[in-house]
Amino acid sequence: MTQRADARRNQQALLDAAAEVFVRSGVDAPVRDIAATAGVGMGTIYRHFPTRAELIIAVYRHQVEACAEAGPRLLAADPPLVALGRWIDLFADFLVTKHGLAGLMQSDDFRPLHEYFLDRLVPVCTSLLDAAAAAGEIQGDLTAYELMRGVGNLCIGSDDRYDARRLVRLLVSGLAAPRPASP
């Protein structure tokens, strides 16, 4: 059975509100904060997501899908290296804002999310890297998994004294193929 359009809109609003609250307060934030941010009652949240785990999984999948869908759109609009850089920015934002998910991902209940994450995002990153390499904009020997893992490692522990996004930008700028020296 398909959801009514208003039910889909409510669910999307809940996912967006939950993501916003998770960024601010982590995945253990009170459900009432999510309801207040979404402008709905607690019953609406529980009707869509009976457990916190279901809500966390839905938010995570929603954000993975947004990141996956952005890759082809960026590649169609920008030169490959620019598209890759913009996608890596989105990917880093996704990683930096996952307060509390690292610990959850180690539990058996959430392990399939990591596989889903890899299955959806590695091919997108691969297509961006391949396009940039084919255009001669980057050196072609880096795999998507290596790049994503490197970005992920840079995004661990971001705080007021550490700007992960800055380091990610430096990493991406280092991918550029060397330019021939001027005579």
SULSUL-V778007 format. One record per helix or strand. SS is the DSSP state (~ for helix, > for strand). FROM is the first residue (numbers start at 1). TO is the last residue. If there is no record, write none. Layout:
BEGIN
SS:FROM:TO, SS:FROM:TO
END
This chain:
BEGIN
~:5:25, ~:31:38, ~:42:48, ~:52:77, ~:80:96, ~:101:105, ~:111:134, >:138:138, ~:144:155, >:159:159, >:162:162, ~:164:173, >:176:176
END
